[in-house]
């Protein structure tokens, strides 16, 4: 079972990308997603990189999902099923257990390569 399926219950969406191009955000009056009215009216400017979903849409857990997709695409990481991925803002949070320090180092490297990741927290990971 892949990372996206195990963590988020998602099959990989068609055209999903680790670092997608942001989609245009409609400039409708919507109380739950109010664009910054002081910024120039470029539609894609409204989505912070850590909230960018798999297809460039707004997604509250976008960074974590894109890191999971990046893990799915790395053959060295496809069989680690005792680790979970979350996010706090732009910080990727890894929790659980990994078989070795080398695997953890690889995961940190892959997570850092995802657009919007400002850091990777591993203090909730055990090795063994």
Backbone as CSV, one residue per row, in Angstrom:
resi,resn,N_x,N_y,N_z,CA_x,CA_y,CA_z,C_x,C_y,C_z
1,UNK,0.850,-1.177,0.000,0.000,0.000,0.000,0.896,1.242,0.000
2,UNK,0.568,2.206,-0.819,1.377,3.408,-0.928,1.140,4.390,0.211
3,UNK,2.003,5.372,0.284,1.927,6.391,1.328,0.612,7.164,1.275
4,UNK,0.218,7.626,0.091,-1.020,8.410,-0.026,-2.226,7.598,0.426
5,UNK,-2.278,6.342,0.038,-3.401,5.476,0.383,-3.431,5.220,1.892
6,UNK,-2.275,4.903,2.470,-2.210,4.570,3.893,-2.483,5.778,4.780
7,UNK,-1.931,6.935,4.434,-2.046,8.114,5.292,-3.311,8.921,5.071
8,UNK,-3.741,9.007,3.823,-4.849,9.900,3.505,-6.041,9.194,2.862
9,UNK,-5.930,7.866,2.645,-7.010,7.124,2.016,-7.207,7.477,0.552
10,UNK,-6.151,7.990,-0.079,-6.245,8.462,-1.465,-5.485,7.569,-2.423
11,UNK,-6.099,7.304,-3.550,-5.347,6.762,-4.672,-4.628,7.957,-5.285
12,UNK,-3.513,7.703,-5.954,-2.794,8.813,-6.572,-3.686,9.458,-7.638
13,UNK,-4.001,10.754,-7.468,-4.828,11.422,-8.479,-4.089,11.520,-9.812
14,UNK,-4.859,11.520,-10.881,-4.264,11.681,-12.204,-3.551,13.034,-12.242
15,UNK,-2.394,13.090,-12.841,-1.597,14.303,-12.987,-1.103,14.875,-11.660
16,UNK,-1.108,14.081,-10.584,-0.602,14.568,-9.295,0.897,14.819,-9.407
17,UNK,1.351,15.900,-8.780,2.765,16.261,-8.818,3.244,16.608,-7.418
18,UNK,4.530,16.351,-7.169,5.129,16.724,-5.897,5.224,18.243,-5.801
19,UNK,5.587,18.899,-6.896,5.694,20.358,-6.921,4.863,20.916,-8.080
20,UNK,3.517,20.913,-7.928,2.643,21.354,-9.016,2.637,22.868,-9.188
21,UNK,2.160,23.309,-10.330,1.942,24.730,-10.574,0.627,25.111,-9.903
22,UNK,0.605,26.196,-9.126,-0.647,26.588,-8.469,-1.752,26.865,-9.475
23,UNK,-2.953,26.410,-9.152,-4.120,26.702,-9.973,-4.600,28.113,-9.651
24,UNK,-5.325,28.691,-10.585,-5.939,29.990,-10.335,-7.022,29.825,-9.286
25,UNK,-7.067,30.754,-8.351,-8.085,30.737,-7.310,-9.177,31.706,-7.713
26,UNK,-10.424,31.250,-7.802,-11.502,32.173,-8.179,-11.595,33.321,-7.181
27,UNK,-11.804,34.498,-7.677,-11.869,35.683,-6.818,-13.309,35.982,-6.395
28,UNK,-14.054,34.940,-6.052,-15.441,35.115,-5.598,-15.426,35.527,-4.130
29,UNK,-16.530,36.101,-3.676,-16.610,36.456,-2.266,-16.937,35.200,-1.475
30,UNK,-15.941,34.681,-0.805,-16.074,33.445,-0.053,-15.480,33.688,1.325
31,UNK,-16.283,33.587,2.350,-15.843,33.919,3.700,-14.779,32.957,4.228
32,UNK,-14.745,31.711,3.726,-13.780,30.753,4.248,-12.406,30.896,3.608
33,UNK,-12.306,31.564,2.488,-11.012,31.751,1.846,-10.985,33.148,1.257
34,UNK,-10.597,34.102,2.071,-10.580,35.488,1.617,-9.187,35.838,1.108
35,UNK,-9.077,36.239,-0.149,-7.757,36.616,-0.653,-7.271,37.898,0.012
36,UNK,-5.980,38.069,0.023,-5.373,39.273,0.592,-5.693,40.453,-0.319
37,UNK,-6.498,41.370,0.181,-6.955,42.480,-0.657,-5.876,43.533,-0.864
38,UNK,-4.784,43.478,-0.096,-3.711,44.448,-0.272,-2.709,44.006,-1.331
39,UNK,-2.773,42.737,-1.729,-1.836,42.209,-2.718,-2.366,42.472,-4.127
40,UNK,-1.472,42.505,-5.102,-1.943,42.621,-6.488,-2.880,41.453,-6.812
41,UNK,-3.793,41.661,-7.714,-4.830,40.655,-7.951,-4.364,39.550,-8.892
42,UNK,-3.318,38.852,-8.505,-2.906,37.660,-9.243,-3.501,36.470,-8.512
43,UNK,-4.283,35.683,-9.207,-5.077,34.635,-8.578,-4.225,33.589,-7.867
44,UNK,-3.077,33.216,-8.434,-2.277,32.147,-7.844,-1.494,32.618,-6.627
45,UNK,-1.426,33.890,-6.389,-0.658,34.412,-5.270,-1.294,34.042,-3.933
46,UNK,-2.557,33.676,-3.933,-3.293,33.425,-2.706,-2.960,32.104,-2.024
47,UNK,-2.398,31.146,-2.722,-2.144,29.836,-2.125,-0.704,29.774,-1.607
48,UNK,-0.535,29.693,-0.272,0.820,29.528,0.256,1.385,28.172,-0.169
49,UNK,2.694,28.066,-0.379,3.271,26.814,-0.879,2.965,25.600,-0.001
50,UNK,2.838,25.779,1.312,2.551,24.642,2.183,1.090,24.183,2.096
51,UNK,0.243,24.962,1.435,-1.177,24.610,1.271,-1.509,24.195,-0.158
52,UNK,-0.494,24.000,-0.967,-0.686,23.620,-2.362,-0.928,22.118,-2.460
53,UNK,-2.053,21.728,-3.048,-2.423,20.320,-3.153,-1.704,19.598,-4.282
54,UNK,-2.042,18.345,-4.456,-1.375,17.468,-5.428,-1.524,17.929,-6.870
55,UNK,-2.602,18.651,-7.169,-2.830,19.138,-8.531,-2.797,20.655,-8.616
56,UNK,-2.211,21.312,-7.614,-2.090,22.768,-7.634,-3.256,23.496,-6.999
57,UNK,-4.207,22.734,-6.432,-5.362,23.334,-5.770,-5.029,23.665,-4.314
58,UNK,-5.890,24.462,-3.675,-5.716,24.747,-2.250,-6.056,23.489,-1.466
59,UNK,-5.181,23.091,-0.533,-5.409,21.920,0.299,-4.743,22.175,1.654
60,UNK,-5.525,22.143,2.711,-5.013,22.404,4.059,-3.840,21.487,4.399
61,UNK,-3.867,20.244,3.910,-2.799,19.267,4.167,-1.935,19.043,2.933
62,UNK,-1.866,20.040,2.073,-1.180,19.881,0.792,0.270,19.469,0.899
63,UNK,1.022,20.106,1.788,2.440,19.773,1.912,2.617,18.321,2.345
64,UNK,1.874,17.878,3.345,1.996,16.493,3.819,1.637,15.508,2.705
65,UNK,0.608,15.814,1.922,0.213,14.926,0.830,1.280,14.884,-0.255
66,UNK,1.893,16.040,-0.544,2.931,16.057,-1.578,4.192,15.348,-1.104
67,UNK,4.503,15.419,0.205,5.635,14.654,0.747,5.327,13.165,0.652
68,UNK,4.088,12.767,0.978,3.698,11.351,0.845,3.845,10.885,-0.598
69,UNK,3.453,11.721,-1.544,3.607,11.387,-2.966,5.092,11.235,-3.311
70,UNK,5.930,12.125,-2.796,7.373,12.041,-3.055,7.940,10.749,-2.467
71,UNK,7.463,10.341,-1.293,7.895,9.072,-0.702,7.434,7.903,-1.575
72,UNK,6.208,7.982,-2.113,5.704,6.936,-3.002,6.587,6.788,-4.241
73,UNK,7.150,7.893,-4.699,7.944,7.874,-5.927,9.394,7.450,-5.695
74,UNK,9.786,7.250,-4.441,11.155,6.847,-4.116,11.156,5.357,-3.756
75,UNK,11.791,4.540,-4.593,11.771,3.083,-4.407,12.358,2.653,-3.062
76,UNK,13.279,3.442,-2.491,13.885,3.087,-1.205,12.906,3.255,-0.044
77,UNK,11.832,4.025,-0.266,10.926,4.360,0.837,9.560,3.709,0.728
78,UNK,9.368,2.849,-0.270,8.016,2.335,-0.515,7.542,1.299,0.493
79,UNK,8.443,0.703,1.295,7.998,-0.338,2.210,8.070,0.065,3.684
80,UNK,8.197,1.346,3.971,8.195,1.829,5.351,6.744,2.141,5.713
81,UNK,6.129,1.245,6.496,4.707,1.445,6.806,4.469,1.753,8.281
82,UNK,5.521,2.145,8.988,5.407,2.450,10.411,5.703,3.925,10.689
83,UNK,5.617,4.740,9.654,5.891,6.167,9.807,4.716,6.953,9.244
84,UNK,4.434,8.061,9.869,3.341,8.938,9.429,3.902,10.311,9.121
85,UNK,3.210,11.004,8.224,3.622,12.342,7.795,2.509,13.317,8.139
86,UNK,2.878,14.410,8.787,1.939,15.482,9.079,2.645,16.795,8.752
87,UNK,1.948,17.890,8.972,2.587,19.183,8.764,2.074,20.174,9.787
88,UNK,2.951,21.084,10.155,2.599,22.233,10.977,3.106,23.433,10.198
89,UNK,2.203,24.117,9.505,2.625,25.189,8.609,3.524,24.611,7.538
90,UNK,4.730,25.160,7.407,5.676,24.683,6.412,6.616,23.598,6.920
91,UNK,6.423,23.168,8.172,7.274,22.134,8.743,6.650,20.760,8.526
92,UNK,7.414,19.854,7.935,6.984,18.472,7.759,7.297,17.752,9.070
93,UNK,6.299,17.073,9.631,6.464,16.352,10.886,6.402,14.856,10.596
94,UNK,7.488,14.157,10.918,7.543,12.707,10.751,7.362,12.074,12.127
95,UNK,6.492,11.050,12.214,6.192,10.376,13.478,6.185,8.882,13.247
96,UNK,6.721,8.139,14.199,6.659,6.682,14.098,8.023,6.043,14.178
97,UNK,8.199,4.967,13.427,9.414,4.156,13.513,9.955,3.878,12.116
98,UNK,11.273,3.960,11.983,11.945,3.621,10.725,13.005,2.555,11.011
99,UNK,13.341,1.730,9.994,14.291,0.642,10.228,15.735,1.085,10.444
100,UNK,16.137,2.253,9.908,17.539,2.659,10.047,17.694,4.175,9.932
101,UNK,18.846,4.647,10.409,19.158,6.070,10.294,19.286,6.476,8.827
102,UNK,19.810,5.578,7.987,19.944,5.874,6.562,18.586,6.142,5.920
103,UNK,17.586,5.334,6.279,16.232,5.536,5.739,15.678,6.877,6.232
104,UNK,15.866,7.176,7.502,15.385,8.456,8.034,16.071,9.621,7.326
105,UNK,17.379,9.522,7.129,18.107,10.583,6.417,17.546,10.772,5.007
106,UNK,17.246,9.653,4.335,16.677,9.724,2.985,15.306,10.408,3.017
107,UNK,14.494,10.066,4.000,13.161,10.672,4.119,13.256,12.183,4.361
108,UNK,14.173,12.576,5.216,14.365,14.001,5.492,14.799,14.723,4.219
109,UNK,15.715,14.123,3.482,16.187,14.721,2.229,15.052,14.870,1.221
110,UNK,14.250,13.818,1.059,13.125,13.862,0.121,12.108,14.914,0.576
111,UNK,11.773,14.927,1.864,10.785,15.889,2.378,11.260,17.329,2.173
112,UNK,12.544,17.583,2.402,13.084,18.942,2.222,13.021,19.402,0.772
113,UNK,13.018,18.456,-0.162,13.022,18.812,-1.581,11.634,19.243,-2.081
114,UNK,10.611,19.071,-1.263,9.247,19.422,-1.670,9.025,20.911,-1.451
115,UNK,8.527,21.576,-2.484,8.274,23.011,-2.418,7.332,23.336,-1.262
116,UNK,7.708,24.310,-0.440,6.883,24.711,0.695,7.376,24.163,2.016
117,UNK,8.262,23.161,1.966,8.810,22.601,3.206,9.894,23.530,3.731
118,UNK,9.671,24.094,4.915,10.653,24.993,5.514,11.532,24.267,6.519
119,UNK,11.128,23.061,6.898,11.899,22.259,7.833,11.289,20.878,7.950
120,UNK,12.034,19.969,8.591,11.546,18.613,8.817,11.828,18.268,10.275
121,UNK,10.767,17.911,10.988,10.877,17.567,12.403,10.897,16.050,12.546
122,UNK,11.914,15.512,13.248,12.046,14.058,13.382,12.124,13.613,14.836
123,UNK,11.832,14.505,15.782,11.989,14.141,17.187,10.934,13.138,17.671
124,UNK,9.949,12.800,16.828,8.943,11.795,17.185,9.168,10.486,16.432
125,UNK,10.394,10.315,15.898,10.738,9.111,15.138,11.730,8.282,15.952
126,UNK,11.463,6.973,16.009,12.409,6.061,16.633,13.026,5.186,15.543
127,UNK,14.236,4.728,15.796,14.963,3.906,14.826,15.122,2.510,15.402
128,UNK,14.831,1.518,14.574,15.028,0.158,15.046,14.077,-0.835,14.485
